[in-house]
Amino acid sequence: MQEMIARDDQVDEYDGNIPLTLFSMVEIPLVVHLLDINPTFTMLEAGCGTGRMTTRFAALVRHLISIDFSSKSLQQNEIKLQAAGIQNVDLIQADICHIPLKSELFDRAVSCQVLEHVPTHVLRERAVSEVARTVRPGNTVVVSGYQHSKWTNDKSGEHEGGIPYYRFTESEFRELLETSLSVMSISGILVYLYVAQCIRSTK
Ligand SMILES: C[S@@+](CC[C@H](N)C(=O)[O-])C[C@H]1O[C@@H](n2cnc3c(N)ncnc32)[C@H](O)[C@@H]1O
């Protein structure tokens, strides 16, 4: 609840975050490359926020469902989609730990910079399991999360407004993802983020 309120309050700050905008120039092409998207695909974006990536993804797939628990972020996202004339996206207010969608719906799923804000290890495992559940077996899931390194001071803490964060070591991130997915690769970007390419194992 605390994070939902803070995210609603911080919509404009998020979009005005210049370091994040610059970081996106490296992050988004890498995420898109790892997703290996085909224009016939359907995709889930879990924790879409204000749409830093949503319009980019939408242009590459047939249908995108983007979820977030912050209604103000979704409203902001909707404004951007309308301005870009994009019509193949459904935005849904939902918790990544309880995704209100059928299993094995999607060809791809992506979740960027969300897991580190899910407040406990048990809930993070739950979130990974929920994202994995929505993807058809054998298909790709790309997930990113804060990186802990010698350059980062705190392992965990709170951003402004009480938004919790947790910085993963590479082995923690791998272990978390492997509770529901097979990890193909983990790339570090600029000591800030890990981006993992995973596969939902075939049954
Ligand atoms: C750092 S932002 C990232 C947004 C977007 N993926 C991006 O990369 O710009 C984290 C987002 O995750 C959402 N979020 C955090 N915990 C969530 C949860 N349990 N369920 C749904 N969304 C959540 C927040 O509302 C916020 O929009």
The ligand as a Gaussian input file, in Angstrom:
#p B3LYP/6-31G(d) Opt

LIG

0 1
 C       10.816000       1.476000     -10.939000
 S        9.191000       1.379000     -11.573000
 C        9.509000       0.559000     -13.146000
 C        8.422000       0.851000     -14.147000
 C        8.748000       0.362000     -15.568000
 N        8.847000      -1.085000     -15.628000
 C       10.040000       0.988000     -16.014000
 O       11.019000       0.252000     -16.153000
 O       10.064000       2.191000     -16.165000
 C        8.482000       0.063000     -10.623000
 C        7.015000      -0.132000     -10.966000
 O        6.578000      -1.340000     -10.365000
 C        5.298000      -1.145000      -9.837000
 N        5.110000      -2.145000      -8.791000
 C        5.848000      -2.331000      -7.674000
 N        5.373000      -3.369000      -6.980000
 C        4.309000      -3.844000      -7.668000
 C        3.394000      -4.898000      -7.447000
 N        3.461000      -5.664000      -6.357000
 N        2.442000      -5.131000      -8.375000
 C        2.342000      -4.332000      -9.469000
 N        3.177000      -3.310000      -9.740000
 C        4.152000      -3.069000      -8.836000
 C        5.305000       0.288000      -9.333000
 O        4.015000       0.828000      -9.216000
 C        6.115000       0.978000     -10.414000
 O        5.307000       1.472000     -11.447000

